[in-house]
Amino acid sequence: MLFRRLCFSLSKSCYLPFFLSSKLTNPFASLNSNPGFISNCESVKLRFQRRMSVNSHNLVSENAASSTMDDPRKPPVVPIPSPETAEPIEVFRALEASLGLQFSSQPIFPKPGPLIIVISGPSGVGKDAVIKRLREVREDLHFVVTATSRAKRPGEVDGKDYFFVSKEEFLSMIQKNELLEYALVYGDYKGIPKQQIRQYMEKGCDIVLRVDIQGAMTLRRILSKSAIFVFLVAESEEAMVKRLIDRKTETKETLLMRVATAREELRHLNEFDYVVVNKGGELESAVKLLESIIDAEKAKVQQRRVVI
Ligand SMILES: Nc1ncnc2c1ncn2[C@@H]1O[C@H](COP(=O)(O)OP(=O)(O)OP(=O)(O)O)[C@@H](O)[C@H]1O
């Protein structure tokens, strides 16, 4: 008899001892201050009660719902309509009410930050050709225009292919610490302006840097694992030399120097993350592979974070 009285008194909220107060026992309590949530729950509850009276088979037992609602120690049970017959929005709202939360429309995985892609490889493998095509097929990509003290080749445009500057101007940029990396290549300076990278990363663009092997090794030390390093090769040494000859941009002296250097440079392959073979006549495949690499990097759980 005493036990029954105790049970009865516990079922009435006004007789609850402090440790069983609704605030402590009801996980929905924190949501009571959210009028939107309450009206959602109420409207869902009303709609379901109406529905229950029409077709009780579609709903979780009415008895179960009412018995738990009487007990303030248990969270209110919101009946969930059958997904087969109910409107999807009703099921959605009922799930929210049952769990006591609102499903967020925020992205589950944040948008990946911009990447820095360093493309390198021996002279004549097709770095310029691959990058030119990549820029055509891929949006949100900024190709960093390198500053150089070398003379302009026929057809090259200042500010598009390179920023052509005098040796004195280049030395001044070094002094002002305006370059991420620079090197003396075949007697000419080449360097990467920092400001350009910052500016385009802020806009959310991926950054493509085209550097020779010497430059890539320096960047590896500076950027470490925060950038992606891609080594571009031709399918064979023979193909690479033929491409350089066919390009008709080199004197016999620079041709000899480039070919000799290329042999040496192939030894650095292991220091790169990826290798892309730019096969003769298959430029498109090389570009596709490069795109896949970028996409895969963007899908990584542990994203690379870069600060310039
Ligand atoms: N897949 C390919 N098939 C045929 N020819 C190609 C291919 N890729 C590039 N070429 C050609 O090979 C030559 C060398 O290419 P490119 O100038 O792009 O090389 P690079 O690596 O940028 O050389 P460098 O470092 O000397 O500037 C160019 O004439 C280019 O049109």
Ligand as a Chemical Component Dictionary entry (heavy atoms), coordinates in Angstrom:
data_LIG
# 
_chem_comp.id                   LIG 
_chem_comp.type                 NON-POLYMER 
_chem_comp.pdbx_formal_charge   0 
_chem_comp.three_letter_code    LIG 
# 
loop_
_chem_comp_atom.comp_id 
_chem_comp_atom.atom_id 
_chem_comp_atom.alt_atom_id 
_chem_comp_atom.type_symbol 
_chem_comp_atom.charge 
_chem_comp_atom.model_Cartn_x 
_chem_comp_atom.model_Cartn_y 
_chem_comp_atom.model_Cartn_z 
_chem_comp_atom.pdbx_ordinal 
LIG N1  N1  N 0 51.838 15.309 -74.814 1  
LIG C1  C1  C 0 52.546 15.959 -75.723 2  
LIG N2  N2  N 0 52.639 15.442 -76.957 3  
LIG C2  C2  C 0 53.339 16.094 -77.910 4  
LIG N3  N3  N 0 53.992 17.252 -77.737 5  
LIG C3  C3  C 0 53.955 17.807 -76.519 6  
LIG C4  C4  C 0 53.228 17.199 -75.446 7  
LIG N4  N4  N 0 53.366 17.974 -74.370 8  
LIG C5  C5  C 0 54.132 19.011 -74.738 9  
LIG N5  N5  N 0 54.489 18.930 -76.020 10 
LIG C6  C6  C 0 55.353 19.854 -76.774 11 
LIG O1  O1  O 0 56.690 19.674 -76.280 12 
LIG C7  C7  C 0 57.373 20.907 -76.266 13 
LIG C8  C8  C 0 57.880 21.156 -74.867 14 
LIG O2  O2  O 0 56.767 21.410 -74.049 15 
LIG P1  P1  P 0 56.756 22.582 -72.985 16 
LIG O3  O3  O 0 57.349 23.825 -73.538 17 
LIG O4  O4  O 0 55.402 22.637 -72.432 18 
LIG O5  O5  O 0 57.793 21.927 -71.965 19 
LIG P2  P2  P 0 58.307 22.504 -70.588 20 
LIG O6  O6  O 0 58.399 21.327 -69.674 21 
LIG O7  O7  O 0 57.457 23.612 -70.173 22 
LIG O8  O8  O 0 59.773 22.985 -70.990 23 
LIG P3  P3  P 0 60.722 24.090 -70.272 24 
LIG O9  O9  O 0 60.934 23.652 -68.897 25 
LIG O10 O10 O 0 61.956 24.030 -71.091 26 
LIG O11 O11 O 0 60.014 25.405 -70.425 27 
LIG C9  C9  C 0 56.400 21.950 -76.742 28 
LIG O12 O12 O 0 56.654 22.233 -78.097 29 
LIG C10 C10 C 0 55.044 21.321 -76.537 30 
LIG O13 O13 O 0 54.091 21.796 -77.453 31 
# 
loop_
_chem_comp_bond.comp_id 
_chem_comp_bond.atom_id_1 
_chem_comp_bond.atom_id_2 
_chem_comp_bond.value_order 
_chem_comp_bond.pdbx_ordinal 
LIG N1  C1  SING 1  
LIG C1  N2  SING 2  
LIG C1  C4  DOUB 3  
LIG N2  C2  DOUB 4  
LIG C2  N3  SING 5  
LIG N3  C3  DOUB 6  
LIG C3  C4  SING 7  
LIG C3  N5  SING 8  
LIG C4  N4  SING 9  
LIG N4  C5  DOUB 10 
LIG C5  N5  SING 11 
LIG N5  C6  SING 12 
LIG C6  O1  SING 13 
LIG C6  C10 SING 14 
LIG O1  C7  SING 15 
LIG C7  C8  SING 16 
LIG C7  C9  SING 17 
LIG C8  O2  SING 18 
LIG O2  P1  SING 19 
LIG P1  O3  DOUB 20 
LIG P1  O4  SING 21 
LIG P1  O5  SING 22 
LIG O5  P2  SING 23 
LIG P2  O6  DOUB 24 
LIG P2  O7  SING 25 
LIG P2  O8  SING 26 
LIG O8  P3  SING 27 
LIG P3  O9  DOUB 28 
LIG P3  O10 SING 29 
LIG P3  O11 SING 30 
LIG C9  O12 SING 31 
LIG C9  C10 SING 32 
LIG C10 O13 SING 33 
# 
